[in-house]
């Protein structure tokens, strides 16, 4: 991982699943293959082919999977403008961001063969 720019590369083996947490604002760039992205609390499923990208917009768990394998670049996007205290409070109370939900999802995914759970790519 390039910690200065917040860039890392991930390989998804065929039929593998990986989970990201705390990844809001992260740009996923598909370099090779095809990846299916599901973000908790979002009713859309995103499918990226090689050359396509998507920026994660919710502070919830993200599940990535691939049937035939994929290579992804994860890049921290520019920080979002600071929200007011009321918007931050609403975000904390949002059940989609609850840590119990994230832990349960990570536990279920961890039991799958070839699954991996990773934290966000943001440099500290």
C-alpha positions, 0 to 999 in steps of 0.5 A: 500500500502506498500510505502517502496517497492511500492506494492499495491493490487487492486480488480477488481469487475466483469465487472469493469474497472480501469485506471492507469496513469503514471505507466510505469515500474509497474509490474502487477501480477494477483493473482486471476481471469483474467484481460484484460490490454490495454495500449494506444499506444500499439496495443497489448492487454494483458490478465493475468490469475492467476499467470501471470504478465506483466511489463508496458513499456509505459508512457501512460494510462492503462485500466484494466478490468475483466469479472468475477473479479480479484485481482492484485498486483501492484509493482514498478519495478526497475527504468530504466536507465537514458535516454539521453536528446534527448530520453527524449525530444522525449518522451515528444513530443510523442502524446501517452503520451499527458495529453489531451488524458489521461484526455479524456480517464479518463473522458470516463471511469469515466462515466462507472458504476464501473469504477475507475481511479488511479494514479501510485503506485510509492512512493513519 
